[in-house]
Amino acid sequence: MKLAIVIIQDTEVAEILNKLTVNGFSATKLASTGGFLKTGNTTLIVGTDDQRVGQLLELLTGATVFVLDVERFERI
């Protein structure tokens, strides 16, 4: 299992969330600020199976993405 932390510009949120949903990915959306001019950004947190990381990355062109290993996942 992998956890992707995706940082995108606010102007791209709707399009990216739509692409993710259509392709069967779920995301948690967090408002964030950063960068040189402190522009509005959105951070998405996406959990996915190892085999789907490539597909996820193809949908996220133009984003900054960190992919982390998840040692354990539980839905409580």
N, CA, C and O atoms as a MOPAC input file, in Angstrom:
PM7 MOZYME 1SCF
protein

 N      0.83800 1    -1.16800 1     0.00000 1
 C      0.00000 1     0.00000 1     0.00000 1
 C      0.89000 1     1.24100 1     0.00000 1
 O      1.95600 1     1.26200 1     0.61600 1
 N      0.43200 1     2.26300 1    -0.69800 1
 C      1.15800 1     3.53000 1    -0.79500 1
 C      0.25900 1     4.68300 1    -0.38600 1
 O     -0.96300 1     4.61400 1    -0.52000 1
 N      0.87600 1     5.74100 1     0.11400 1
 C      0.18100 1     6.97200 1     0.43700 1
 C      0.81300 1     8.07700 1    -0.40000 1
 O      2.01200 1     8.33500 1    -0.29500 1
 N     -0.00100 1     8.72700 1    -1.23200 1
 C      0.49400 1     9.82700 1    -2.06200 1
 C      0.04000 1    11.14200 1    -1.45500 1
 O     -1.13900 1    11.33400 1    -1.15900 1
 N      0.98900 1    12.04000 1    -1.27300 1
 C      0.69300 1    13.40200 1    -0.84500 1
 C      0.88200 1    14.26500 1    -2.08300 1
 O      1.98500 1    14.36500 1    -2.61900 1
 N     -0.19400 1    14.88100 1    -2.52700 1
 C     -0.22700 1    15.58400 1    -3.81100 1
 C     -0.47400 1    17.06100 1    -3.56500 1
 O     -1.47000 1    17.42800 1    -2.94100 1
 N      0.41800 1    17.90900 1    -4.04700 1
 C      0.26700 1    19.35600 1    -3.88600 1
 C     -0.00700 1    19.95300 1    -5.25800 1
 O      0.79200 1    19.82400 1    -6.18600 1
 N     -1.17100 1    20.61800 1    -5.36300 1
 C     -1.57600 1    21.21500 1    -6.63200 1
 C     -2.07200 1    22.63700 1    -6.39800 1
 O     -2.40400 1    23.01100 1    -5.27300 1
 N     -2.11900 1    23.42200 1    -7.46600 1
 C     -2.64500 1    24.78200 1    -7.37200 1
 C     -4.15800 1    24.70700 1    -7.20100 1
 O     -4.81000 1    23.80200 1    -7.72000 1
 N     -4.70300 1    25.67200 1    -6.46700 1
 C     -6.14800 1    25.70800 1    -6.22500 1
 C     -6.95400 1    25.68800 1    -7.51900 1
 O     -8.05200 1    25.13200 1    -7.55900 1
 N     -6.42000 1    26.28900 1    -8.56900 1
 C     -7.15100 1    26.36500 1    -9.83500 1
 C     -7.30900 1    25.00300 1   -10.50200 1
 O     -8.14200 1    24.85900 1   -11.39800 1
 N     -6.53900 1    24.00700 1   -10.09300 1
 C     -6.58200 1    22.68800 1   -10.72300 1
 C     -7.33600 1    21.63800 1    -9.90400 1
 O     -7.46200 1    20.49100 1   -10.33200 1
 N     -7.83800 1    22.02800 1    -8.72400 1
 C     -8.42900 1    21.05500 1    -7.81000 1
 C     -9.60900 1    20.32000 1    -8.41900 1
 O     -9.64000 1    19.09000 1    -8.39600 1
 N    -10.57300 1    21.03700 1    -8.96100 1
 C    -11.78600 1    20.40500 1    -9.48700 1
 C    -11.45700 1    19.39500 1   -10.58100 1
 O    -11.99800 1    18.28900 1   -10.59200 1
 N    -10.57800 1    19.76900 1   -11.49000 1
 C    -10.21200 1    18.87900 1   -12.59700 1
 C     -9.50600 1    17.61800 1   -12.08800 1
 O     -9.82000 1    16.51100 1   -12.52400 1
 N     -8.56200 1    17.78700 1   -11.17300 1
 C     -7.81900 1    16.64400 1   -10.64400 1
 C     -8.73000 1    15.72400 1    -9.83800 1
 O     -8.66900 1    14.50500 1   -10.00000 1
 N     -9.57700 1    16.28800 1    -8.96800 1
 C    -10.48700 1    15.45300 1    -8.19400 1
 C    -11.43800 1    14.68200 1    -9.09600 1
 O    -11.76000 1    13.52700 1    -8.81600 1
 N    -11.88800 1    15.30700 1   -10.17300 1
 C    -12.74800 1    14.62200 1   -11.12900 1
 C    -12.01200 1    13.45200 1   -11.78500 1
 O    -12.56100 1    12.35600 1   -11.89000 1
 N    -10.77600 1    13.67900 1   -12.22400 1
 C     -9.97500 1    12.60600 1   -12.83200 1
 C     -9.78000 1    11.44800 1   -11.85500 1
 O     -9.90300 1    10.28200 1   -12.23000 1
 N     -9.47700 1    11.77700 1   -10.60700 1
 C     -9.25900 1    10.73200 1    -9.61000 1
 C    -10.52600 1     9.91500 1    -9.38800 1
 O    -10.48200 1     8.68500 1    -9.36700 1
 N    -11.64800 1    10.59800 1    -9.22200 1
 C    -12.91400 1     9.91500 1    -8.96600 1
 C    -13.30800 1     9.00800 1   -10.12800 1
 O    -13.69800 1     7.86000 1    -9.91400 1
 N    -13.20900 1     9.51100 1   -11.34500 1
 C    -13.56200 1     8.73000 1   -12.53400 1
 C    -12.70800 1     7.46800 1   -12.63100 1
 O    -13.16600 1     6.44600 1   -13.14000 1
 N    -11.47500 1     7.53600 1   -12.14700 1
 C    -10.56000 1     6.40200 1   -12.23000 1
 C    -10.52500 1     5.55700 1   -10.95600 1
 O     -9.64800 1     4.70800 1   -10.80200 1
 N    -11.46700 1     5.78300 1   -10.04900 1
 C    -11.61000 1     4.92800 1    -8.87800 1
 C    -10.70700 1     5.23800 1    -7.69800 1
 O    -10.52200 1     4.39100 1    -6.82400 1
 N    -10.14500 1     6.43300 1    -7.65800 1
 C     -9.31400 1     6.84400 1    -6.52900 1
 C    -10.13500 1     7.72900 1    -5.59000 1
 O    -10.99000 1     8.49400 1    -6.03600 1
 N     -9.87200 1     7.61800 1    -4.29900 1
 C    -10.47700 1     8.50900 1    -3.31200 1
 C     -9.38900 1     9.41700 1    -2.76900 1
 O     -8.22600 1     9.02500 1    -2.68000 1
 N     -9.77400 1    10.63200 1    -2.40800 1
 C     -8.79000 1    11.59100 1    -1.90700 1
 C     -9.36000 1    12.38400 1    -0.74700 1
 O    -10.56200 1    12.64400 1    -0.68100 1
 N     -8.48200 1    12.76100 1     0.16300 1
 C     -8.81900 1    13.69800 1     1.22700 1
 C     -8.18700 1    15.02900 1     0.84500 1
 O     -6.99700 1    15.09500 1     0.53900 1
 N     -8.99200 1    16.09200 1     0.86400 1
 C     -8.54600 1    17.41400 1     0.41100 1
 C     -8.25700 1    18.31300 1     1.61200 1
 O     -9.07600 1    18.43300 1     2.52400 1
 N     -7.08600 1    18.94000 1     1.59800 1
 C     -6.68300 1    19.87300 1     2.64700 1
 C     -6.25400 1    21.18900 1     2.00400 1
 O     -5.51000 1    21.18700 1     1.02300 1
 N     -6.71700 1    22.30600 1     2.54700 1
 C     -6.25800 1    23.60300 1     2.05600 1
 C     -4.84900 1    23.83900 1     2.59400 1
 O     -4.56400 1    23.52200 1     3.74900 1
 N     -3.97900 1    24.38700 1     1.77200 1
 C     -2.60700 1    24.64700 1     2.20500 1
 C     -2.07800 1    25.88100 1     1.48700 1
 O     -2.62600 1    26.29700 1     0.46700 1
 N     -1.02200 1    26.45600 1     2.01900 1
 C     -0.38300 1    27.61800 1     1.42200 1
 C      1.11500 1    27.37900 1     1.39900 1
 O      1.67400 1    26.80500 1     2.33400 1
 N      1.76000 1    27.81900 1     0.33500 1
 C      3.20100 1    27.63700 1     0.28600 1
 C      3.77600 1    28.24400 1    -0.97200 1
 O      3.07700 1    28.89900 1    -1.74600 1
 N      5.04000 1    28.02000 1    -1.15800 1
 C      5.71100 1    28.53600 1    -2.33700 1
 C      6.22900 1    29.94800 1    -2.12200 1
 O      6.01700 1    30.55600 1    -1.07300 1
 N      6.89700 1    30.44400 1    -3.11500 1
 C      7.55700 1    31.74400 1    -3.04500 1
 C      6.58200 1    32.88700 1    -2.78400 1
 O      6.85200 1    33.76100 1    -1.96200 1
 N      5.44000 1    32.88100 1    -3.48800 1
 C      4.48400 1    33.97500 1    -3.35100 1
 C      3.34000 1    33.64200 1    -2.40300 1
 O      2.34000 1    34.35900 1    -2.36600 1
 N      3.47200 1    32.58500 1    -1.65200 1
 C      2.43900 1    32.16200 1    -0.70800 1
 C      1.08000 1    31.99300 1    -1.39700 1
 O      0.04100 1    32.37000 1    -0.85600 1
 N      1.11600 1    31.42600 1    -2.58500 1
 C     -0.11000 1    31.22300 1    -3.35000 1
 C     -0.93200 1    30.09600 1    -2.76000 1
 O     -0.41300 1    29.23500 1    -2.04900 1
 N     -2.22500 1    30.11000 1    -3.06500 1
 C     -3.11700 1    29.07800 1    -2.55900 1
 C     -2.85400 1    27.74000 1    -3.21800 1
 O     -2.80700 1    27.62800 1    -4.44300 1
 N     -2.68700 1    26.74800 1    -2.40100 1
 C     -2.48300 1    25.38800 1    -2.88300 1
 C     -3.48800 1    24.48500 1    -2.19700 1
 O     -4.10400 1    24.85500 1    -1.19700 1
 N     -3.63800 1    23.31700 1    -2.74200 1
 C     -4.43400 1    22.27700 1    -2.11200 1
 C     -3.56400 1    21.05000 1    -2.00000 1
 O     -2.82700 1    20.71900 1    -2.92800 1
 N     -3.64500 1    20.37200 1    -0.87100 1
 C     -2.93100 1    19.12100 1    -0.67200 1
 C     -3.96300 1    18.00200 1    -0.65800 1
 O     -4.93500 1    18.04300 1     0.09600 1
 N     -3.73500 1    17.01400 1    -1.49400 1
 C     -4.59300 1    15.83600 1    -1.52900 1
 C     -3.82900 1    14.66800 1    -0.93700 1
 O     -2.63500 1    14.50500 1    -1.18900 1
 N     -4.51100 1    13.86500 1    -0.15900 1
 C     -3.92500 1    12.64400 1     0.38100 1
 C     -4.67200 1    11.47800 1    -0.25900 1
 O     -5.89300 1    11.37000 1    -0.14300 1
 N     -3.92400 1    10.60800 1    -0.93400 1
 C     -4.53100 1     9.50900 1    -1.68100 1
 C     -3.85700 1     8.20300 1    -1.27700 1
 O     -2.63700 1     8.07300 1    -1.38400 1
 N     -4.62700 1     7.26000 1    -0.82400 1
 C     -4.11800 1     5.92900 1    -0.54300 1
 C     -4.40700 1     5.01700 1    -1.72000 1
 O     -5.49100 1     5.09000 1    -2.29900 1
 N     -3.46700 1     4.16100 1    -2.08800 1
 C     -3.67300 1     3.27500 1    -3.22500 1
 C     -2.81400 1     2.01500 1    -3.10500 1
 O     -1.84100 1     1.97900 1    -2.35200 1
 N     -3.18700 1     1.00000 1    -3.85100 1
 C     -2.39000 1    -0.22100 1    -3.92000 1
 C     -1.10300 1     0.05100 1    -4.68700 1
 O     -1.05400 1     0.93200 1    -5.54600 1
 N     -0.07100 1    -0.70500 1    -4.37100 1
 C      1.22700 1    -0.53100 1    -5.03900 1
 C      1.10300 1    -0.57400 1    -6.56500 1
 O      1.76400 1     0.19100 1    -7.26700 1
 N      0.25800 1    -1.46500 1    -7.07000 1
 C      0.12800 1    -1.66700 1    -8.51200 1
 C     -0.50800 1    -0.47900 1    -9.23200 1
 O     -0.37300 1    -0.36200 1   -10.45000 1
 N     -1.19300 1     0.39900 1    -8.51300 1
 C     -1.90300 1     1.51400 1    -9.14900 1
 C     -1.15100 1     2.84600 1    -9.05500 1
 O     -1.66600 1     3.87400 1    -9.49500 1
 N      0.04300 1     2.83800 1    -8.49500 1
 C      0.80300 1     4.08900 1    -8.34600 1
 C      1.10500 1     4.71300 1    -9.70500 1
 O      0.97700 1     5.92700 1    -9.86200 1
 N      1.49800 1     3.91800 1   -10.67700 1
 C      1.79100 1     4.43800 1   -12.01400 1
 C      0.58900 1     5.12600 1   -12.63300 1
 O      0.71400 1     6.20600 1   -13.20900 1
 N     -0.57100 1     4.50600 1   -12.51600 1
 C     -1.80700 1     5.09500 1   -13.03800 1
 C     -2.11600 1     6.40800 1   -12.32900 1
 O     -2.50100 1     7.38800 1   -12.96700 1
 N     -1.94900 1     6.42500 1   -11.02500 1
 C     -2.19300 1     7.64100 1   -10.25100 1
 C     -1.27800 1     8.76500 1   -10.72500 1
 O     -1.74300 1     9.88300 1   -10.94500 1
 N     -0.00400 1     8.49000 1   -10.88200 1
 C      0.95700 1     9.51800 1   -11.29900 1
 C      0.63800 1    10.06700 1   -12.68500 1
 O      0.85900 1    11.25000 1   -12.94500 1
 N      0.12400 1     9.22700 1   -13.57200 1
 C     -0.24900 1     9.69400 1   -14.90700 1
 C     -1.37300 1    10.72000 1   -14.85200 1
 O     -1.44300 1    11.61400 1   -15.69600 1
 N     -2.25200 1    10.59600 1   -13.86100 1
 C     -3.37400 1    11.53000 1   -13.71700 1
 C     -2.97200 1    12.85600 1   -13.08700 1
 O     -3.73500 1    13.82100 1   -13.13900 1
 N     -1.79400 1    12.91500 1   -12.49700 1
 C     -1.37700 1    14.07200 1   -11.69800 1
 C     -0.29400 1    14.91400 1   -12.35300 1
 O      0.58300 1    15.43100 1   -11.66000 1
 N     -0.33500 1    15.06200 1   -13.65000 1
 C      0.67600 1    15.86800 1   -14.32500 1
 C      0.63300 1    17.30900 1   -13.80400 1
 O     -0.44400 1    17.87400 1   -13.61600 1
 N      1.78600 1    17.88500 1   -13.57800 1
 C      1.87400 1    19.25400 1   -13.08400 1
 C      1.80600 1    19.38300 1   -11.57900 1
 O      1.87300 1    20.49600 1   -11.05800 1
 N      1.67500 1    18.29200 1   -10.87400 1
 C      1.58200 1    18.33000 1    -9.41600 1
 C      2.91900 1    17.94900 1    -8.79400 1
 O      3.77200 1    17.34200 1    -9.44100 1
 N      3.08500 1    18.31200 1    -7.54100 1
 C      4.20500 1    17.81400 1    -6.74800 1
 C      3.66800 1    16.63100 1    -5.95900 1
 O      2.68600 1    16.76700 1    -5.22800 1
 N      4.30200 1    15.46900 1    -6.09800 1
 C      3.76600 1    14.24500 1    -5.49300 1
 C      4.85000 1    13.54900 1    -4.67400 1
 O      5.96600 1    13.33900 1    -5.14800 1
 N      4.50500 1    13.20000 1    -3.45300 1
 C      5.35000 1    12.38100 1    -2.59600 1
 C      4.63200 1    11.05200 1    -2.42100 1
 O      3.46300 1    11.02600 1    -2.03700 1
 N      5.31600 1     9.95500 1    -2.69500 1
 C      4.71900 1     8.62700 1    -2.53400 1
 C      5.45600 1     7.92100 1    -1.39900 1
 O      6.67300 1     7.74100 1    -1.44100 1
 N      4.68800 1     7.52800 1    -0.38700 1
 C      5.25500 1     6.91200 1     0.81100 1
 C      4.74100 1     5.48900 1     0.98100 1
 O      3.60000 1     5.18700 1     0.63200 1
 N      5.58500 1     4.62200 1     1.51600 1
 C      5.15300 1     3.28000 1     1.86700 1
 C      4.26600 1     3.34300 1     3.10300 1
 O      4.51700 1     4.11500 1     4.02800 1
 N      3.22800 1     2.52100 1     3.10200 1
 C      2.34700 1     2.41300 1     4.26200 1
 C      2.56800 1     1.04700 1     4.87800 1
 O      2.32900 1     0.01800 1     4.24600 1
 N      3.02100 1     1.04800 1     6.10700 1
 C      3.30400 1    -0.21100 1     6.78700 1
 C      2.02400 1    -0.94200 1     7.16700 1
 O      1.95700 1    -2.17000 1     7.11900 1
 N      1.01100 1    -0.17200 1     7.54300 1
 C     -0.22200 1    -0.80000 1     8.02700 1
 C     -1.40100 1     0.12100 1     7.72800 1
 O     -1.30800 1     1.33900 1     7.88000 1
 N     -2.51000 1    -0.48000 1     7.30100 1
 C     -3.72500 1     0.27200 1     7.02700 1
 C     -4.89300 1    -0.41600 1     7.72000 1
 O     -5.06800 1    -1.62800 1     7.60100 1
 N     -5.69000 1     0.36300 1     8.44400 1
 C     -6.88300 1    -0.17000 1     9.09200 1
 C     -8.00000 1     0.82900 1     8.95600 1
 O     -7.78600 1     2.03300 1     9.10200 1
 N     -9.19600 1     0.33800 1     8.67700 1
 C    -10.38200 1     1.18700 1     8.65100 1
 C    -11.14900 1     0.89300 1     9.93100 1
 O    -11.60200 1    -0.23100 1    10.14700 1
 N    -11.29400 1     1.90600 1    10.77900 1
 C    -11.91800 1     1.69800 1    12.09200 1
 C    -13.25700 1     2.42500 1    12.13500 1
 O    -13.95100 1     2.38100 1    13.15100 1

